[in-house]
């Protein structure tokens, strides 16, 4: 904003009058009122103006709507009073609130903070977030990736499955939102208002297919250019069994220590394990201190401490008959040059799994 300054006129002394006359004679007369200064530019003046309507969907019926990659860039987003809509948010955001929506199919790209559904009914959605919460909702089917424990409150007929989705920018959106694809507590639901004798939530069928719940965008919509895949093997987030009953009594702990290809190696292991009919139960990515290594790995801790200083570890629990032998074989054949820990035998594997994931849950406040 420009500023205006003026000098009070006052009688000059003879010496100053003489000086002024000399300056006037040479064309350098000083005006009693200085010219207006140029407006100062502040950083907030240069920011692009934000239109709240760009970060809101409200009062829409019978339509396919949403946001393309790059449209939100970490801003907050609001969805309210929508009915019978297909809603696709192919971007990362800060927080998302969904209020008073009915009969909608929703995809939400990675959310750095919370996703909060309130007073919604007949919703089918795919969601990735740090925190997930519902209040006063009914009949929701949710394919979820959630870094913390999902919470439902005064909500009924809620069903949950593991996040399964891919589009080219999704991995970058997870990173921008500060979310790890390996930290997913989709089946660890906390019911804040349980009712004795009733079950307010359950798990979706293990063979549930995302497209049966949230269809692809219309071919004529603005989202037709987004290359989407819901195949389990292409999903950015690994498909885990979660809280479902394990099919075998034998599990194995497989840990990758930080390196240049930790995520790629973990995904390679998952693909190879799946090909051997082994089941991925759970995954975690967490930082460890030297004392944590000693407590978790106990007699096997020697030689591992130095690796934890390089960054977080990625751990997987795999399940199936003969899983320990299979994992040790895969570790020897496919991950040379990569520091890993694999359970030594069937007897110690159960303790390894409990020690690591109990530690990880405590670290993450679960």
C-alpha positions as CSV (number, residue, x, y, z in Angstrom):
1,X,0.0,0.0,0.0
2,X,1.4,3.4,-1.0
3,X,2.3,5.9,1.7
4,X,2.2,9.7,1.5
5,X,4.6,12.0,3.3
6,X,4.6,15.9,3.6
7,X,6.8,18.5,5.2
8,X,5.4,21.3,7.2
9,X,6.2,24.7,5.5
10,X,8.2,27.0,7.6
11,X,10.2,30.2,7.1
12,X,13.7,29.6,5.9
13,X,16.7,31.4,7.4
14,X,18.5,33.8,5.0
15,X,21.3,31.2,4.6
16,X,18.8,28.5,3.7
17,X,16.9,30.9,1.4
18,X,20.1,31.6,-0.4
19,X,20.8,27.9,-0.7
20,X,17.3,27.3,-2.0
21,X,17.7,30.0,-4.6
22,X,20.9,28.5,-5.8
23,X,19.3,25.1,-6.1
24,X,16.4,26.6,-7.9
25,X,18.7,28.4,-10.3
26,X,20.5,25.1,-11.1
27,X,17.2,23.3,-11.6
28,X,17.5,21.3,-8.4
29,X,14.7,22.9,-6.4
30,X,13.4,20.7,-3.6
31,X,9.6,20.6,-3.5
32,X,8.0,21.3,-0.2
33,X,5.7,18.2,-0.8
34,X,7.7,15.1,-1.9
35,X,6.4,13.0,-4.7
36,X,4.3,9.9,-3.9
37,X,6.4,6.9,-3.2
38,X,6.0,3.7,-5.3
39,X,3.8,1.1,-3.4
40,X,5.9,-1.5,-1.6
41,X,5.5,-5.1,-2.6
42,X,5.1,-7.7,0.1
43,X,5.3,-11.5,-0.3
44,X,1.6,-11.9,0.6
45,X,0.7,-9.4,-2.2
46,X,2.3,-11.7,-4.7
47,X,0.4,-14.8,-3.6
48,X,-2.2,-16.2,-6.0
49,X,-5.7,-15.3,-4.8
50,X,-7.6,-18.4,-3.4
51,X,-11.2,-18.9,-4.3
52,X,-12.9,-21.0,-1.6
53,X,-15.2,-22.5,-4.3
54,X,-12.1,-24.2,-5.8
55,X,-11.8,-26.2,-2.6
56,X,-15.4,-27.2,-2.1
57,X,-18.1,-29.4,-3.6
58,X,-21.5,-28.4,-2.3
59,X,-25.1,-29.1,-3.2
60,X,-24.4,-31.3,-6.2
61,X,-26.7,-34.1,-7.5
62,X,-26.4,-36.9,-10.1
63,X,-23.0,-35.8,-11.4
64,X,-19.4,-36.9,-11.7
65,X,-17.2,-34.2,-10.1
66,X,-13.9,-33.8,-8.3
67,X,-10.4,-32.4,-8.8
68,X,-7.6,-33.4,-11.2
69,X,-4.0,-33.9,-10.0
70,X,-2.3,-30.6,-9.2
71,X,-5.6,-28.7,-8.4
72,X,-5.4,-28.9,-4.5
73,X,-1.7,-29.2,-3.8
74,X,-2.1,-29.8,-0.1
75,X,-5.0,-27.4,0.6
76,X,-8.1,-28.3,2.8
77,X,-11.1,-29.6,1.0
78,X,-14.8,-29.8,1.8
79,X,-17.6,-32.0,0.4
80,X,-21.2,-31.3,1.6
81,X,-24.8,-31.9,0.6
82,X,-24.1,-34.1,-2.4
83,X,-26.4,-36.8,-3.5
84,X,-26.0,-39.7,-6.0
85,X,-22.6,-38.4,-7.1
86,X,-19.3,-40.0,-8.2
87,X,-16.6,-37.9,-6.6
88,X,-12.9,-38.2,-7.5
89,X,-10.1,-36.2,-5.8
90,X,-6.9,-37.2,-7.6
91,X,-4.6,-35.0,-5.5
92,X,-3.1,-34.7,-2.0
93,X,-4.8,-32.4,0.5
94,X,-4.4,-31.2,4.1
95,X,-7.8,-32.3,5.6
96,X,-11.1,-33.3,4.1
97,X,-14.6,-33.1,5.7
98,X,-17.6,-34.8,4.1
99,X,-21.0,-33.7,5.5
100,X,-24.6,-34.6,4.8
101,X,-23.9,-36.7,1.7
102,X,-26.2,-39.5,0.5
103,X,-25.6,-42.3,-2.0
104,X,-22.2,-41.2,-3.2
105,X,-19.1,-43.0,-4.5
106,X,-15.9,-41.2,-3.4
107,X,-12.2,-41.5,-4.1
108,X,-9.9,-39.4,-1.9
109,X,-6.2,-39.1,-2.7
110,X,-3.7,-39.0,0.2
111,X,-4.8,-36.7,3.0
112,X,-2.0,-35.4,5.3
113,X,-4.3,-34.9,8.3
114,X,-7.8,-36.1,9.0
115,X,-10.8,-37.3,6.9
116,X,-14.1,-36.7,8.8
117,X,-17.4,-38.1,7.6
118,X,-20.4,-36.6,9.3
119,X,-24.1,-37.3,8.9
120,X,-23.6,-39.4,5.7
121,X,-25.5,-42.4,4.4
122,X,-25.0,-45.0,1.8
123,X,-21.4,-44.1,1.0
124,X,-18.8,-46.2,-0.9
125,X,-15.3,-44.8,-0.8
126,X,-11.6,-45.3,-1.2
127,X,-9.6,-43.2,1.2
128,X,-5.9,-42.7,2.2
129,X,-5.2,-40.5,5.3
130,X,-3.4,-40.0,8.5
131,X,-6.6,-40.1,10.6
132,X,-10.1,-41.4,9.7
133,X,-13.2,-40.7,11.6
134,X,-17.0,-40.9,11.2
135,X,-19.9,-39.5,13.3
136,X,-23.6,-40.1,12.8
137,X,-23.0,-42.2,9.6
138,X,-24.9,-45.2,8.3
139,X,-24.1,-47.8,5.7
140,X,-20.5,-47.0,4.6
141,X,-18.2,-49.3,2.6
142,X,-14.6,-48.1,3.0
143,X,-11.4,-49.2,1.3
144,X,-9.0,-47.6,3.6
145,X,-5.3,-46.8,4.2
146,X,-4.9,-45.1,7.6
147,X,-1.7,-44.4,9.5
148,X,-3.5,-44.3,12.8
149,X,-6.4,-46.2,14.4
150,X,-9.7,-45.5,12.5
151,X,-12.5,-44.2,14.7
152,X,-16.3,-44.5,14.3
153,X,-18.7,-42.7,16.5
154,X,-22.5,-43.1,16.6
155,X,-22.2,-44.9,13.3
156,X,-23.8,-48.2,12.1
157,X,-23.4,-50.7,9.3
158,X,-19.8,-49.7,8.6
159,X,-17.6,-52.1,6.5
160,X,-13.9,-51.8,5.9
161,X,-11.4,-53.2,3.4
162,X,-7.8,-52.6,2.5
163,X,-7.0,-49.7,0.1
164,X,-6.5,-50.8,-3.5
165,X,-5.8,-48.2,-6.1
166,X,-3.3,-46.8,-8.6
167,X,-2.8,-43.8,-10.8
168,X,0.6,-42.4,-12.0
169,X,0.8,-39.5,-9.6
170,X,-0.4,-41.5,-6.5
171,X,3.0,-42.5,-5.1
172,X,4.1,-38.8,-5.2
173,X,0.9,-37.7,-3.6
174,X,1.6,-40.2,-0.7
175,X,5.0,-38.7,-0.3
176,X,3.7,-35.1,-0.4
177,X,1.1,-36.0,2.2
178,X,3.8,-37.5,4.5
179,X,2.1,-41.0,4.4
180,X,3.9,-44.3,4.2
181,X,2.3,-47.0,2.0
182,X,3.4,-49.5,4.7
183,X,1.6,-48.0,7.6
184,X,-2.0,-49.1,7.2
185,X,-4.3,-49.9,10.1
186,X,-7.4,-50.3,8.0
187,X,-8.8,-53.2,10.0
188,X,-8.0,-51.9,13.6
189,X,-11.3,-50.0,14.1
190,X,-12.1,-48.3,17.4
191,X,-15.9,-47.9,18.0
192,X,-16.2,-44.8,20.3
193,X,-19.9,-45.6,21.0
194,X,-20.3,-49.4,21.1
195,X,-23.8,-50.8,21.8
196,X,-24.0,-54.0,23.9
197,X,-25.1,-56.9,21.8
198,X,-24.7,-55.1,18.4
199,X,-21.9,-54.8,15.9
200,X,-21.5,-51.4,14.3
201,X,-18.7,-52.4,12.0
202,X,-17.3,-55.4,10.1
203,X,-14.8,-56.2,7.4
204,X,-15.7,-56.4,3.7
205,X,-15.4,-59.8,2.0
206,X,-11.8,-60.7,1.4
207,X,-12.3,-60.9,-2.3
208,X,-14.1,-57.5,-2.5
209,X,-13.2,-55.6,-5.7
210,X,-13.0,-51.8,-5.6
211,X,-14.8,-51.4,-9.0
212,X,-17.9,-53.1,-7.6
213,X,-18.1,-50.3,-5.1
214,X,-16.5,-47.2,-6.7
215,X,-16.6,-47.3,-10.5
216,X,-14.2,-45.6,-12.8
217,X,-15.0,-42.1,-13.9
218,X,-17.3,-41.7,-16.9
219,X,-15.5,-41.8,-20.2
220,X,-16.9,-38.4,-21.1
221,X,-15.9,-36.8,-17.8
222,X,-13.0,-34.5,-17.2
223,X,-11.2,-37.4,-15.4
224,X,-11.0,-39.6,-18.5
225,X,-7.3,-38.7,-18.9
226,X,-6.3,-40.1,-15.5
227,X,-4.9,-43.6,-15.9
228,X,-6.5,-45.6,-13.1
229,X,-5.9,-49.2,-12.2
230,X,-7.6,-51.1,-9.3
231,X,-5.8,-54.4,-9.8
232,X,-4.5,-55.6,-6.5
233,X,-1.0,-56.2,-7.9
234,X,-0.8,-52.6,-9.1
235,X,-2.1,-51.0,-5.9
236,X,0.3,-48.4,-4.4
237,X,-0.6,-49.7,-1.0
238,X,0.1,-53.5,-0.4
239,X,-3.0,-55.6,0.1
240,X,-2.8,-57.0,3.7
241,X,-5.0,-59.5,5.5
242,X,-5.3,-57.2,8.5
243,X,-7.4,-58.5,11.4
244,X,-8.8,-61.5,9.6
245,X,-8.1,-65.0,10.9
246,X,-4.7,-66.3,9.7
247,X,-4.8,-69.4,7.6
248,X,-1.6,-70.9,9.0
249,X,-0.1,-71.1,12.4
250,X,3.3,-70.2,10.9
251,X,4.4,-66.6,10.3
252,X,7.7,-65.0,9.5
253,X,9.2,-61.5,10.2
254,X,11.1,-60.0,7.2
255,X,12.7,-56.6,7.8
256,X,14.4,-54.4,5.3
257,X,16.9,-51.9,6.6
258,X,17.2,-48.5,5.0
259,X,18.8,-48.4,1.6
260,X,18.4,-46.9,-1.9
261,X,15.8,-49.5,-2.9
262,X,14.0,-50.3,0.3
263,X,10.5,-49.8,-1.1
264,X,11.2,-51.6,-4.3
265,X,12.8,-54.5,-2.5
266,X,9.7,-54.8,-0.2
267,X,7.4,-54.8,-3.2
268,X,9.5,-57.4,-4.9
269,X,9.3,-59.7,-1.9
270,X,5.6,-59.3,-1.7
271,X,5.2,-60.3,-5.4
272,X,7.4,-63.3,-4.9
273,X,5.6,-64.3,-1.7
274,X,2.3,-64.0,-3.4
275,X,3.5,-66.2,-6.2
276,X,4.3,-68.8,-3.6
277,X,0.8,-68.6,-2.1
278,X,2.0,-66.9,1.0
279,X,-0.2,-64.2,2.7
280,X,0.9,-60.7,3.7
281,X,-0.6,-60.1,7.1
282,X,0.7,-56.6,8.0
283,X,3.5,-54.1,7.2
284,X,5.1,-51.2,9.1
285,X,7.7,-48.5,8.4
286,X,9.2,-47.1,11.5
287,X,12.4,-45.6,12.9
288,X,14.5,-47.5,15.5
289,X,17.0,-46.4,18.1
290,X,19.9,-48.6,19.2
291,X,18.1,-49.6,22.3
292,X,15.0,-50.5,20.3
293,X,17.1,-52.8,18.1
294,X,18.4,-54.6,21.2
295,X,14.9,-55.0,22.7
296,X,13.2,-56.1,19.5
297,X,15.9,-58.4,17.9
298,X,17.5,-59.5,21.2
299,X,20.3,-62.0,20.5
300,X,20.2,-61.1,16.8
301,X,20.7,-57.4,17.4
302,X,24.5,-57.5,16.8
303,X,25.4,-55.9,13.5
304,X,21.9,-54.3,13.1
305,X,22.3,-51.2,15.2
306,X,24.5,-49.3,12.7
307,X,21.9,-49.8,9.9
308,X,19.0,-48.2,11.8
309,X,20.9,-44.9,11.8
310,X,20.5,-44.8,8.0
311,X,16.7,-44.4,8.1
312,X,13.4,-46.2,8.9
313,X,13.1,-50.0,8.5
314,X,10.2,-51.7,6.6
315,X,8.9,-54.8,8.2
316,X,6.5,-57.4,6.8
317,X,4.7,-60.3,8.4
318,X,4.1,-63.2,6.0
319,X,2.0,-66.2,6.8
320,X,1.7,-69.7,5.4
321,X,3.0,-73.3,5.9
322,X,6.7,-73.3,5.3
323,X,6.9,-69.5,5.2
324,X,10.1,-69.2,7.2
325,X,12.1,-71.5,4.9
326,X,10.6,-69.8,1.9
327,X,11.5,-66.3,3.2
328,X,15.1,-67.3,4.0
329,X,15.5,-68.7,0.6
330,X,14.1,-65.5,-1.1
331,X,16.4,-63.4,1.1
332,X,19.5,-65.4,0.0
333,X,18.6,-65.5,-3.7
334,X,17.0,-62.1,-4.4
335,X,18.4,-59.5,-2.0
336,X,22.2,-59.7,-2.1
337,X,23.7,-56.4,-1.0
338,X,20.6,-55.4,1.0
339,X,20.6,-55.6,4.8
340,X,17.7,-57.7,5.9
341,X,16.5,-59.6,9.0
342,X,14.5,-62.9,8.5
343,X,13.3,-65.1,11.3
344,X,15.6,-68.1,11.8
345,X,13.1,-70.8,12.4
346,X,9.4,-71.5,13.0
347,X,9.8,-71.5,16.8
348,X,11.4,-68.1,17.0
349,X,9.3,-66.5,14.3
350,X,6.2,-66.0,16.4
351,X,8.2,-64.1,19.0
352,X,10.0,-62.0,16.3
353,X,6.6,-60.9,14.9
354,X,5.2,-60.1,18.3
355,X,8.3,-58.2,19.4
356,X,8.5,-56.0,16.3
357,X,4.9,-55.2,15.8
358,X,4.2,-54.5,19.5
359,X,7.2,-52.1,19.4
360,X,6.0,-50.5,16.2
361,X,2.4,-50.0,17.5
362,X,3.8,-48.4,20.7
363,X,6.0,-46.1,18.6
364,X,2.9,-45.0,16.5
365,X,0.6,-44.6,19.5
366,X,-1.7,-47.5,18.5
